[in-house]
């Protein structure tokens, strides 16, 4: 008889607790969010060598001896690269890209990587805002042709770019295969709220 009474009491308990949990969420009212589109244009500078490198090797596979080994496959790099308004490193700095990338190329001439970075702005209208890029950097020569355009995915953002999605089109404006230094032009389209 006791075993038969447990089930009804369990059901009564479950039905009674549902309104208690529901009271915490009843005041949440959905609001209409208007999607905005923002287009950004800036330059990114990656400097792995010199007195003030902006990219450093933090881990590598046993087959990789240094930054310029025949194959950087399996190498993980951390970066804190400046963003500027013009193609020269000496132009006005508007923020930085902080993150990392993992080299995936077996071919020493073609560079492929998975790239994650938070592009944060420190001046102007978007000061304190950032967007996150997480994408595969398609294969490219260390010294790509000037007109080659690459596309990467935008997966999030904060501040003015909250819930951002979109894409970045980039092309090399300068690249040096000997030092590894490179400057890229970014044209970004963000959809955010």
C-alpha positions as CSV (number, residue, x, y, z in Angstrom):
1,X,0.0,0.0,0.0
2,X,2.9,2.4,0.8
3,X,4.5,1.8,-2.5
4,X,1.3,2.8,-4.4
5,X,1.0,6.1,-2.4
6,X,4.5,7.3,-3.4
7,X,3.7,7.9,-7.1
8,X,0.6,10.2,-6.5
9,X,2.6,12.2,-3.9
10,X,5.5,12.5,-6.3
11,X,3.1,13.8,-9.0
12,X,1.6,16.3,-6.6
13,X,5.1,17.5,-5.7
14,X,6.1,18.0,-9.3
15,X,2.9,19.9,-10.2
16,X,3.2,22.1,-7.1
17,X,6.9,23.1,-7.8
18,X,6.3,24.2,-11.4
19,X,4.6,27.5,-10.5
20,X,7.4,28.3,-8.1
21,X,10.1,28.1,-10.8
22,X,7.8,29.9,-13.3
23,X,7.5,33.0,-11.1
24,X,11.1,33.9,-11.7
25,X,10.6,34.2,-15.4
26,X,7.2,35.6,-15.8
27,X,8.4,39.3,-15.9
28,X,10.7,38.7,-18.8
29,X,9.3,40.5,-21.8
30,X,10.8,40.1,-25.2
31,X,11.7,43.3,-27.0
32,X,12.2,44.0,-30.6
33,X,15.9,44.2,-31.5
34,X,16.8,46.1,-34.7
35,X,19.7,44.6,-36.7
36,X,22.3,47.1,-37.7
37,X,24.9,46.9,-40.4
38,X,28.4,48.5,-39.9
39,X,31.2,48.5,-42.4
40,X,34.8,49.1,-41.2
41,X,38.0,49.7,-43.0
42,X,41.4,49.5,-41.3
43,X,44.9,48.0,-41.5
44,X,46.3,45.1,-39.5
45,X,50.1,44.7,-38.9
46,X,51.7,41.4,-37.9
47,X,55.3,41.7,-36.8
48,X,56.9,38.4,-35.6
49,X,60.5,39.6,-35.5
50,X,62.4,42.7,-34.4
51,X,62.7,44.7,-31.2
52,X,59.0,44.8,-30.5
53,X,57.4,41.7,-32.0
54,X,53.6,41.6,-32.0
55,X,53.4,37.9,-32.6
56,X,55.3,35.2,-30.7
57,X,55.6,31.5,-31.0
58,X,54.2,29.9,-27.9
59,X,54.2,26.2,-28.7
60,X,55.3,24.0,-31.6
61,X,55.5,20.4,-32.7
62,X,58.7,18.5,-32.3
63,X,59.3,18.8,-36.0
64,X,59.2,22.6,-35.9
65,X,62.4,24.2,-34.6
66,X,61.6,27.9,-35.0
67,X,59.4,30.4,-36.7
68,X,61.0,29.9,-40.1
69,X,61.4,26.1,-40.1
70,X,60.7,24.5,-43.4
71,X,57.2,23.7,-42.2
72,X,55.5,25.6,-39.4
73,X,52.9,22.8,-39.2
74,X,51.6,22.5,-35.6
75,X,52.9,25.8,-34.4
76,X,50.8,28.0,-32.1
77,X,51.3,31.7,-32.1
78,X,50.0,34.4,-29.7
79,X,49.4,37.9,-31.1
80,X,48.7,41.5,-30.1
81,X,48.8,43.2,-33.4
82,X,48.1,46.9,-33.9
83,X,45.2,48.2,-36.1
84,X,45.7,51.5,-37.9
85,X,43.7,53.8,-40.1
86,X,46.4,53.7,-42.9
87,X,48.6,51.1,-44.5
88,X,51.8,52.3,-42.7
89,X,52.6,51.1,-39.2
90,X,53.3,54.7,-38.3
91,X,49.7,55.8,-39.1
92,X,47.1,56.4,-36.3
93,X,46.5,53.4,-34.1
94,X,42.8,52.7,-33.5
95,X,43.0,49.4,-31.6
96,X,44.5,46.0,-31.6
97,X,43.8,42.4,-32.5
98,X,44.6,40.0,-29.7
99,X,44.3,36.2,-30.1
100,X,46.1,33.3,-31.6
101,X,46.5,31.2,-34.7
102,X,47.6,27.6,-35.3
103,X,49.6,26.9,-38.4
104,X,48.2,23.9,-40.3
105,X,50.3,23.9,-43.5
106,X,52.7,21.1,-44.4
107,X,53.9,23.1,-47.4
108,X,56.5,25.7,-46.4
109,X,55.5,28.0,-49.3
110,X,51.8,28.1,-48.8
111,X,50.6,29.2,-45.3
112,X,47.3,27.9,-43.8
113,X,46.1,28.5,-40.3
114,X,43.1,28.5,-38.0
115,X,42.8,32.1,-36.7
116,X,41.1,33.4,-33.6
117,X,41.3,37.1,-32.6
118,X,39.3,39.8,-30.8
119,X,39.6,43.0,-32.8
120,X,39.2,45.7,-30.1
121,X,38.9,49.4,-30.8
122,X,40.5,52.0,-28.4
123,X,39.6,55.3,-30.0
124,X,36.7,56.9,-31.9
125,X,33.1,56.0,-32.1
126,X,33.6,52.3,-31.4
127,X,36.0,52.8,-28.4
128,X,35.6,49.9,-26.0
129,X,33.8,47.7,-28.6
130,X,35.2,44.7,-30.4
131,X,34.3,41.9,-32.7
132,X,35.6,38.3,-32.7
133,X,36.9,36.6,-35.8
134,X,37.2,32.8,-35.8
135,X,38.0,31.3,-39.2
136,X,40.4,29.3,-41.3
137,X,42.9,31.5,-43.0
138,X,42.9,30.1,-46.6
139,X,46.2,28.9,-48.2
140,X,48.3,31.8,-49.4
141,X,51.8,32.4,-50.5
142,X,54.0,34.1,-47.9
143,X,54.2,36.9,-50.5
144,X,50.7,36.9,-52.1
145,X,49.9,38.8,-55.2
146,X,48.6,42.3,-54.4
147,X,45.0,41.7,-55.6
148,X,44.4,38.4,-53.7
149,X,41.4,38.8,-51.4
150,X,40.7,36.4,-48.6
151,X,37.5,36.0,-46.6
152,X,37.2,35.2,-42.9
153,X,34.1,34.8,-40.6
154,X,33.0,37.1,-37.8
155,X,31.4,35.1,-35.0
156,X,30.6,37.5,-32.2
157,X,31.1,40.9,-30.6
158,X,30.6,43.1,-27.6
159,X,29.8,46.8,-26.9
160,X,28.5,48.4,-30.1
161,X,28.9,45.1,-31.9
162,X,26.9,43.0,-29.5
163,X,25.9,39.6,-31.1
164,X,27.9,40.4,-34.2
165,X,28.1,38.2,-37.2
166,X,29.5,38.9,-40.6
167,X,32.7,38.6,-42.7
168,X,36.0,40.3,-43.2
169,X,37.6,40.6,-46.6
170,X,41.4,41.1,-46.4
171,X,44.3,41.5,-48.7
172,X,48.0,41.9,-48.1
173,X,49.4,45.4,-48.6
174,X,52.9,44.4,-47.7
175,X,54.6,41.1,-46.8
176,X,58.2,40.0,-46.3
177,X,59.0,36.3,-46.6
178,X,62.4,36.8,-44.9
179,X,61.1,38.5,-41.7
180,X,57.5,37.3,-41.7
181,X,56.2,40.9,-41.2
182,X,53.0,41.6,-43.0
183,X,50.3,44.3,-43.3
184,X,46.8,43.5,-44.3
185,X,43.9,45.7,-45.4
186,X,40.6,44.7,-43.7
187,X,37.1,45.5,-45.1
188,X,34.7,44.2,-42.5
189,X,30.9,43.9,-42.7
190,X,29.2,43.4,-39.4
191,X,25.5,42.6,-38.7
192,X,24.8,43.3,-35.0
193,X,22.2,44.7,-32.5
